[in-house]
């Protein structure tokens, strides 16, 4: 039996698993892991859905689409033969594997003059204009439909990516809280209500976490500040701009940080704040 895969190796195989490219013992281990871990199962399902959307967005139009259009364009009777003129050639659309691919572009006026006697006026063929308009409408409709479908799929893929990134950040923040030597701060408002939490690892990786802060109006943003030291007048530096509706944010800091403060600022944030603290907390 093959050796047991580590959690890191199982995570690395998720993408290949979503593409059905994992076999044998490795596949069995991945599926056993997914059965044990709801978070991993959720990530795998989203990867599989993303792969499916990408495959659908790459689908070509129906193979017989242009054949059907051409058959309709060729339906009218050969009027050229009926009135003594040259037959009207069927309209062909160039494309890979089609007869029109690489065809020479011909001056229609010159061709008409060369094939039609000057003394024999030709009847106008209104169906040619109608057929061309029909082809244009079909082509535009197909293009609009395909473009809308691809745009919708791209939006769905973006939403999945954002969701996966958010959950990965949440797991990293949770892992940091359990790391030996990490420090945490509970950020509370003036009335004592705890609104957010900050954890800083010994290496200076920090995570801000909240699900209780209200959404700000457009043009406004929350900003996180790190207070460096305990003495009055200690330096205060920006740890990050968190947007109108914060959730989980990663940042870096150094060992000298002792306290965190959140203010409301004008977007996209400021280098130095003159606003009062909305919430604050000391690392412990």
C-alpha positions in Angstrom: 0.0 0.0 0.0 1.3 3.5 -0.8 2.3 5.8 2.0 -0.3 8.0 3.6 -0.5 11.5 2.0 0.0 14.5 4.2 -2.7 17.2 4.5 -0.6 19.5 2.4 -0.3 16.9 -0.4 -4.0 16.1 -0.2 -4.8 19.9 -0.6 -2.4 20.1 -3.6 -4.3 17.2 -5.3 -7.7 18.9 -5.0 -7.3 20.7 -8.4 -6.4 17.5 -10.2 -9.2 15.7 -8.4 -11.7 18.3 -9.7 -10.5 17.6 -13.2 -10.8 13.8 -12.7 -7.1 13.4 -13.0 -6.3 11.4 -9.8 -6.3 7.6 -9.9 -5.7 4.6 -7.7 -4.6 4.9 -4.1 -4.2 8.7 -4.3 -7.8 9.1 -5.4 -9.0 6.8 -2.6 -7.0 8.8 0.0 -8.4 12.1 -1.4 -12.0 10.8 -1.2 -11.5 9.5 2.3 -10.2 12.9 3.3 -13.1 14.7 1.7 -15.5 12.4 3.7 -13.8 13.4 6.9 -13.4 17.2 6.2 -16.6 19.2 5.4 -14.3 22.3 4.6 -12.3 20.2 2.1 -15.5 18.8 0.6 -16.8 22.3 0.1 -13.6 23.4 -1.6 -13.6 20.4 -3.9 -17.2 20.9 -4.9 -16.5 24.5 -5.8 -13.4 23.5 -7.8 -15.5 20.9 -9.7 -18.1 23.5 -10.4 -15.5 26.0 -11.6 -14.0 23.5 -13.9 -17.4 22.7 -15.3 -18.1 26.4 -15.9 -14.8 26.9 -17.7 -15.4 23.9 -19.9 -18.9 25.2 -20.8 -17.6 28.7 -21.6 -15.1 27.1 -24.1 -17.8 25.3 -26.0 -18.0 26.0 -29.7 -21.3 27.0 -31.4 -23.4 24.2 -32.8 -21.5 22.4 -35.6 -24.5 22.6 -38.0 -25.4 26.3 -37.3 -23.7 27.7 -40.4 -24.9 24.7 -42.5 -28.5 25.5 -41.7 -28.0 29.1 -42.5 -26.4 28.2 -45.9 -29.2 25.8 -46.7 -31.8 28.5 -46.2 -29.8 31.0 -48.3 -29.7 28.4 -51.1 -33.5 27.7 -51.1 -34.6 30.2 -53.8 -34.7 29.0 -57.4 -31.8 29.7 -59.7 -33.1 32.9 -61.2 -30.0 33.5 -63.2 -30.7 30.5 -65.3 -34.3 31.5 -65.8 -33.6 34.9 -67.3 -30.5 34.0 -69.3 -27.9 35.3 -66.9 -25.2 33.5 -65.0 -26.4 31.5 -62.0 -26.2 33.3 -58.7 -23.5 31.6 -56.5 -24.6 30.3 -53.1 -23.5 32.5 -50.3 -20.6 30.8 -48.4 -19.2 31.8 -45.0 -15.5 31.3 -44.6 -14.2 29.2 -41.7 -12.1 26.3 -40.8 -13.1 23.3 -42.8 -15.5 25.3 -45.0 -15.3 25.9 -48.8 -15.1 29.6 -48.3 -11.9 29.5 -46.3 -9.2 31.4 -48.0 -11.4 32.3 -51.0 -10.5 35.3 -53.2 -12.5 38.4 -52.7 -14.2 39.4 -56.0 -15.4 42.8 -57.1 -19.2 42.1 -57.5 -19.7 45.0 -59.9 -16.9 43.8 -62.2 -18.2 40.3 -62.1 -21.7 41.5 -63.0 -20.3 43.6 -65.9 -18.4 40.6 -67.2 -21.2 38.1 -67.1 -24.3 40.2 -67.9 -24.9 41.8 -71.4 -25.3 45.5 -71.1 -28.5 45.4 -73.2 -30.2 42.9 -70.9 -31.1 44.6 -67.7 -31.3 42.1 -64.8 -34.2 42.0 -62.4 -33.3 43.0 -58.8 -33.2 40.1 -56.5 -34.5 41.3 -53.2 -34.1 37.9 -51.5 -30.3 38.4 -51.5 -30.7 41.4 -49.3 -33.2 39.6 -47.1 -30.9 36.6 -46.8 -27.9 38.8 -45.9 -30.0 40.6 -43.3 -31.2 37.2 -41.9 -27.6 36.0 -41.7 -26.5 39.1 -39.9 -29.4 38.9 -37.4 -28.6 35.3 -36.6 -24.9 36.0 -36.3 -25.5 39.0 -34.0 -28.1 37.0 -31.9 -25.7 34.1 -31.5 -22.9 36.5 -30.5 -25.0 38.4 -28.0 -26.3 35.1 -26.4 -22.8 33.6 -26.2 -21.3 36.9 -24.9 -24.0 37.1 -22.2 -23.6 33.5 -21.2 -19.8 33.8 -21.0 -20.2 37.0 -18.9 -22.6 35.3 -16.5 -20.2 32.3 -16.2 -17.2 34.7 -15.6 -19.2 36.4 -12.9 -20.0 33.1 -11.3 -16.4 32.0 -11.4 -15.3 35.3 -9.8 -17.8 34.8 -7.0 -16.6 31.2 -6.4 -13.0 32.5 -6.3 -13.9 35.2 -3.8 -15.7 32.8 -1.6 -12.8 30.3 -1.7 -10.3 33.0 -0.9 -12.5 34.2 2.0 -12.7 30.8 3.5 -9.0 30.2 3.1 -8.4 33.4 5.0 -10.8 32.4 7.7 -8.9 29.1 8.1 -5.6 30.8 8.2 -6.9 33.2 10.9 -8.2 30.3 13.0 -4.9 28.5 12.6 -3.0 31.7 13.8 -5.1 31.9 17.0 -4.0 28.3 17.9 -0.3 28.9 17.0 1.9 29.0 20.1 3.1 32.5 20.9 0.3 34.3 19.0 -1.3 37.3 20.7 -4.9 38.4 20.4 -6.8 41.6 20.9 -10.6 42.0 21.3 -11.6 45.3 19.8 -14.6 46.9 21.5 -16.7 50.0 21.2 -17.0 52.6 23.9 -20.0 50.8 25.4 -17.9 47.7 25.8 -19.5 45.7 23.0 -16.9 43.5 21.4 -17.0 44.1 17.6 -13.9 42.5 16.2 -10.8 40.4 17.0 -7.2 40.7 15.9 -4.6 37.9 16.1 -0.9 38.4 15.5 1.5 35.4 15.1 5.1 35.5 16.4 6.3 36.1 12.8 4.2 39.2 12.5 1.3 37.8 10.4 -1.9 39.5 11.5 -5.6 38.8 10.9 -8.5 41.1 11.6 -11.8 39.4 12.0 -15.4 40.7 12.4 -18.9 39.9 11.5 -20.6 42.7 13.5 -19.5 46.0 11.9 -22.2 47.8 9.9 -21.8 48.5 6.2 -20.6 52.1 5.6 -22.1 54.5 2.9 -20.4 54.6 -0.5 -17.2 56.6 -0.4 -16.3 55.6 3.1 -14.1 52.9 4.5 -12.9 51.3 7.7 -9.2 51.5 8.4 -7.1 49.5 10.9 -4.3 51.2 12.8 -1.4 49.6 14.8 -0.2 51.4 17.9 3.6 50.8 18.3 4.4 50.9 22.1 2.7 51.8 25.3 4.2 55.3 25.9 2.1 58.4 25.2 2.8 59.7 21.7 3.7 56.2 20.4 3.7 55.9 16.7 0.5 54.8 15.0 0.7 53.2 11.6 -1.9 52.0 9.1 -2.3 48.2 9.1 -4.8 48.2 6.3 -7.8 49.7 4.6 -10.8 47.3 5.0 -13.5 48.7 2.8 -17.1 49.5 3.5 -18.0 46.0 4.9 -15.1 44.3 6.5 -14.9 40.6 7.2 -11.4 39.0 7.4 -8.3 40.9 6.5 -4.7 39.8 6.6 -1.8 42.2 7.3 1.8 42.2 8.6 3.2 44.1 11.5 6.2 43.8 13.9 6.8 42.8 17.4 6.5 46.4 18.8 2.7 46.6 18.2 0.7 46.7 21.4 -2.8 48.0 20.4 -5.1 48.2 17.5 -7.7 50.9 16.6 -10.3 51.1 13.8 -11.5 54.4 12.4 -13.9 55.4 9.7 -12.2 57.3 6.8 -12.9 58.7 3.4 -12.1 56.1 0.7 -9.5 55.0 -0.3 -8.1 55.6 3.2 -5.6 58.1 4.7 -1.9 58.1 5.8 -2.8 59.8 9.1 -6.1 59.8 10.8 -7.8 62.7 12.8 -11.0 60.6 13.3 -12.0 59.2 16.7 -11.6 55.5 17.3 -14.7 53.4 16.6 -13.3 50.3 18.3 -10.0 49.5 19.9 -8.2 46.7 21.9 -4.9 45.8 23.4 -2.9 42.7 22.5 -2.5 40.1 25.2 
